[in-house]
Amino acid sequence: MEKIHVTSRKSVNKLFLLFGFMLFILLPNYLFACEDPDKLTFSIVPTEDTARELQIYQPLIQYIKKMTGKDLDFYLPTSYSSVVEAIASDWVDIAVLGPASYTKANEINDNVQVFATYTRHKGYMQEEGPGYRANLISKAGSGIKTVEDAQDKVLGLVDPASTSGHLLPFVAFSAAMDTPLDEYFSRIVYTGGHDLSTLAVKEGRVDVAFVATHRFDNVVDRGDITLDDVNVLWRSEVVPQDPFVFRNSLCEDLRNNIKKSFFTAHEQKEILPYFESINSPRFIEMNDSDYDLIRRLQAASD
């Protein structure tokens, strides 16, 4: 007769205990292992000249490489949404987003975390500090000197994912005027950039436009416009500056080195031209809760 091997209940229990112990030891490491890639990918929300912007970032990128010991690739975006999708899908590791695009990316994937922004010197339209406004502008001499004059005119917005070029106009301005944005203006067009909105006003292609104060200053610095070329018809409340974000699943040492590279960047002589180009003295630490104002605006918009 064939001998049948019978495992006792005591032996089975021992096997289960052993298996459970192995799971207890190994599973957390499997589930929560941090990421330490050989190469990092960096991206920014698009501007009027993203290639030129990349050149401005080069000293900072080189410093991040030095501080982290990692190679750094640059992802050239086509829109605000493409950057959001890239970092929310864990393809981009470090990015510069707009406030509204950050909260959207964080909602899609809370692995996306803000860690820094820059503070600003006082500029032409920009106020000193780590915040900015959305200003409604018209061309000087156009006869549009007040928000009442702007009613039924053609409005230029930036991008549906822009804070100052979409969210604030639709929520804050509409509330101030007690009229939906698309009813207050005769037509709304999207330009694709704050600089493009600014120039569209100057060239008469739109009657009025919402622009971020610091982005307007960039156009002045390029010599394409002056503050005297526009009327400021309306100012939003102050919102936090563009967030610098990374993936929270990166290993803690790597994240700390990324943060250290930003928070000591102003001490590096070769990076000073970068700070001069954005009219900033330094980076400062930011937390997710600093962008709750944006979430409230988005909730009101929804």
Salt bridges, closest charged atoms under 4 A:
GLU35 OE1 - ARG247 NH2 2.93
ASP36 OD1 - LYS70 NZ 2.77
GLU48 OE2 - ARG222 NH1 2.85
ASP73 OD2 - LYS39 NZ 3.59
ASP90 OD1 - ARG247 NH1 3.98
ASP93 OD1 - ARG247 NH2 2.77
GLU127 OE2 - ARG133 NE 2.33
GLU203 OE1 - ARG205 NH2 2.79
ASP224 OD2 - ARG222 NH2 2.66
ASP242 OD2 - HIS214 NE2 3.88
ASP242 OD2 - ARG215 NH2 2.84
GLU267 OE2 - HIS266 NE2 3.96
ASP288 OD1 - ARG295 NH2 2.64
ASP292 OD1 - ARG295 NH1 2.98
